[in-house]
Amino acid sequence: MAIKSANPMDETAFRDDQDDIRAIRRNRFRILVCIDGTDASYEGLRFASRIGHSSECDIILLYVRPIDQGLRSGGLQVRVARENMLDWGLELPGIRYLKKGLDTLTGEDEISAHWSSSVSHTDSWGDPLGDNKVEYRHENGRSIVLKLKTAPDAASGILDQYELGPYNLIIMGAPSHWHSEMRAFFSASVTQKVAMLAPCSVMVARPNDEGRGKGHLICTDGTKHSLDAMRRDAILAKHSGRPVTLLCVAQSKSDIGTAGRVLEKATEMLGKIDIDVEDVLVSVGNPTEEIVKAGNKFAVVAVADSGKKLFRRLFVGGTAFRVMGAARTSVLNIR
């Protein structure tokens, strides 16, 4: 709810500028990393860092703070804050988390030598601080953005930020509890709401502290939708230097042969884009249970979204959503 000029000419120019920005962004791979101070959110940042070194990739770190209608931030502090977000010297929520995120991505010497920076502010929700960001742009064209956003709640802020994007991938830390899709729609964690409603792929990140492998387990059932999702995650895995293992779950023993042929086709597809498959796995049983059992040995499990419309997912359910909640490792729901 940003405050805009009442001048129609200014509004037209603003919309034209936004359209130009979005056109440029659609030609880049943009990752929105939601930082909340948890270990899981920084694990997600480390994942983004491994694929974000390309000159075609931008990483946006986001912290959503509640609306401060009581003006608790203070007028002088707000003026200082708008001049330079990272020099606030204030214990406002999110600042230290964003700064830690920047330090994870690159050191101060690197920033000074090879990056330029700019600061911007947007009035929002009548909050004294509003939305603030610092953008660091590297000599090779890639950027890192620190965004402190104001919103009624964190999920709304994250989804609103997507609309300002667009983004190819949203990464969030895993919640302590995971509800069914029906309950998640009405009352659940921020992560679950975003995982259900975001138009783009969403990763639920968990700390890789149990000795799990370094590779990606990519699940496919041979459909065009899942094969396309497989290809996209395999490219991410290659950029991050991680091996790829493919998994196909057969519903019964009689389907094992079909699952094997699916994996042969998938391996051949990846070979055509110079991506090697380290291993292929076939299991028999319930897809969610088998994916979780196999996936807990890997750093990342990639599952294609069901492709169903939201109201159908609520009543029918989706394997990807259930795997996101049941796995002990990071899960990428590919849309």
Residue pairs with C-beta under 8 A, 6 or more apart in sequence:
1 124
1 125
2 122
2 123
2 124
2 130
2 131
3 123
3 124
4 10
4 11
4 14
5 11
5 14
22 165
22 166
25 58
25 165
25 166
26 166
28 56
28 57
28 58
29 51
29 54
29 56
29 57
29 58
29 168
29 169
30 57
30 58
30 60
30 165
30 166
30 167
30 168
30 169
31 48
31 51
31 52
31 57
31 58
31 59
31 60
31 167
31 168
31 169
31 170
31 171
32 60
32 62
32 158
32 161
32 162
32 165
32 167
32 169
32 170
32 171
33 41
33 44
33 45
33 48
33 59
33 60
33 61
33 62
33 101
33 171
34 41
34 44
34 62
34 63
34 64
34 154
34 158
34 170
34 171
34 172
34 173
34 194
35 41
35 42
35 45
35 61
35 62
35 63
35 94
35 97
35 98
35 101
36 63
36 97
36 154
36 173
37 97
38 173
39 173
39 207
40 173
40 174
40 205
40 206
40 207
41 97
41 172
41 173
41 205
42 100
42 101
42 104
42 173
43 173
43 205
43 206
43 207
43 208
43 330
44 171
44 172
44 173
44 203
44 205
44 330
45 61
45 101
45 104
45 105
45 171
46 104
47 171
47 203
47 205
47 240
47 300
47 330
48 59
48 169
48 171
49 59
49 104
49 105
50 239
50 240
50 241
50 242
51 57
51 236
51 239
51 240
52 58
52 59
52 105
52 142
53 142
54 142
54 239
55 138
55 140
55 141
55 142
56 141
56 142
57 142
58 142
58 143
58 144
58 145
59 105
59 143
59 144
59 145
60 144
60 145
60 147
60 161
60 165
60 167
61 98
61 101
61 102
61 144
61 145
61 146
61 147
62 147
62 149
62 157
62 158
62 161
63 93
63 94
63 95
63 97
63 98
63 147
63 148
63 149
64 94
64 149
64 150
64 151
64 153
64 154
64 157
64 158
64 161
65 92
65 93
65 94
65 129
65 148
65 149
65 150
65 151
66 150
66 151
66 152
66 153
67 125
67 126
67 127
67 150
67 151
67 152
68 127
68 128
68 129
68 150
69 126
69 127
71 128
73 81
73 90
73 92
73 128
73 129
74 128
75 128
77 88
77 90
78 128
78 129
80 87
80 88
80 89
81 88
81 90
81 92
81 129
81 132
82 119
82 121
82 132
83 119
84 119
84 134
85 95
85 119
85 132
85 133
85 134
85 146
85 148
86 95
86 99
86 102
86 134
86 146
88 95
92 129
92 148
94 148
95 148
98 146
98 147
98 148
99 146
101 146
102 111
102 136
102 144
102 146
105 144
106 115
106 144
111 117
111 136
114 138
114 139
115 136
115 137
115 138
115 139
115 144
116 136
116 137
117 134
117 135
117 136
117 137
118 134
118 135
118 137
119 132
119 133
119 134
119 135
120 132
120 133
120 135
121 130
121 131
121 132
122 130
122 131
122 132
123 130
123 131
124 130
124 131
124 149
124 150
124 151
125 150
125 151
125 152
127 150
129 148
129 150
130 150
131 147
131 148
131 149
131 150
132 147
132 148
133 145
133 146
133 147
133 148
134 145
134 146
135 143
135 144
135 145
135 146
136 143
136 144
136 145
136 146
137 143
138 144
147 161
149 157
149 160
149 161
150 157
151 157
151 160
153 190
154 190
155 190
155 193
155 194
155 197
158 170
158 172
158 190
158 194
158 198
159 194
159 197
159 198
162 170
162 198
162 199
162 200
166 200
167 200
168 200
168 201
169 200
169 201
169 202
169 203
170 194
170 198
170 200
170 201
170 202
170 203
171 202
171 203
171 205
172 190
172 191
172 194
172 195
172 202
172 203
172 204
172 205
173 191
173 204
173 205
173 206
174 191
174 204
174 205
174 206
174 330
175 188
175 189
175 190
175 191
175 192
176 189
177 189
178 184
178 188
178 189
178 192
178 324
178 325
178 326
179 187
179 188
179 189
179 192
179 325
180 317
181 196
181 313
181 314
181 317
181 318
181 321
182 314
182 315
184 192
184 193
184 195
184 196
184 321
185 193
185 196
185 314
191 204
192 325
194 202
195 202
195 204
195 321
195 324
195 333
196 310
196 313
196 321
197 310
198 335
199 335
200 335
201 232
201 305
201 332
201 333
201 334
201 335
202 332
202 333
202 335
203 300
203 330
203 331
203 332
203 333
204 324
204 330
204 331
204 333
205 330
206 327
206 328
206 329
206 330
208 299
208 329
208 330
210 296
210 328
210 329
212 296
212 297
212 298
212 299
212 329
213 297
213 298
213 299
214 242
214 243
214 299
215 237
215 242
215 243
215 244
215 245
215 278
215 298
215 299
215 300
216 233
216 234
216 236
216 237
216 242
216 243
216 244
216 245
216 298
216 299
216 300
216 301
216 302
217 245
217 246
217 247
217 281
217 291
217 294
217 295
217 297
217 298
217 300
217 301
217 302
218 229
218 230
218 233
218 234
218 237
218 244
218 245
218 246
218 247
218 302
219 226
219 230
219 246
219 247
219 248
219 249
219 287
219 291
219 301
219 302
219 303
219 304
220 226
220 227
220 229
220 230
220 246
220 247
220 248
220 262
220 263
220 266
220 304
221 248
221 249
221 262
222 248
222 258
222 261
222 262
222 265
222 266
223 304
225 304
225 307
226 304
227 265
227 266
227 269
228 304
229 302
229 303
229 304
229 305
229 334
230 246
230 266
230 269
230 270
230 302
230 304
231 269
231 270
231 273
232 334
233 300
233 302
233 332
233 334
234 244
234 270
234 273
234 275
235 273
235 275
237 243
237 244
237 275
237 300
238 244
238 275
242 299
242 300
243 276
243 278
244 270
244 275
244 276
244 277
244 278
245 277
245 278
245 279
245 280
245 281
245 298
246 263
246 266
246 267
246 277
246 279
246 280
246 281
247 280
247 281
247 282
247 283
247 290
247 291
247 294
247 295
248 259
248 260
248 262
248 263
248 266
248 280
248 281
248 282
249 259
249 282
249 283
249 284
249 285
249 286
249 287
249 290
249 291
250 256
250 258
250 259
250 282
250 283
250 284
251 284
251 285
252 284
253 284
255 284
256 282
256 284
259 282
260 282
263 280
263 282
266 277
267 277
267 280
270 276
270 277
271 277
281 294
283 290
283 293
283 294
284 290
287 319
288 319
288 322
288 323
288 326
291 301
291 303
291 319
291 323
291 327
292 301
292 323
292 326
292 327
295 301
295 323
295 327
295 329
295 331
296 327
296 328
296 329
298 329
299 329
299 330
300 329
300 330
300 331
300 332
301 323
301 327
301 329
301 330
301 331
301 332
302 331
302 332
302 334
303 319
303 320
303 323
303 324
303 331
303 332
303 333
303 334
304 320
304 334
305 318
305 320
305 333
305 334
305 335
306 313
306 316
306 318
306 319
306 320
306 321
308 316
308 318
313 321
320 331
320 333
320 334
321 333
323 331
324 331
324 333
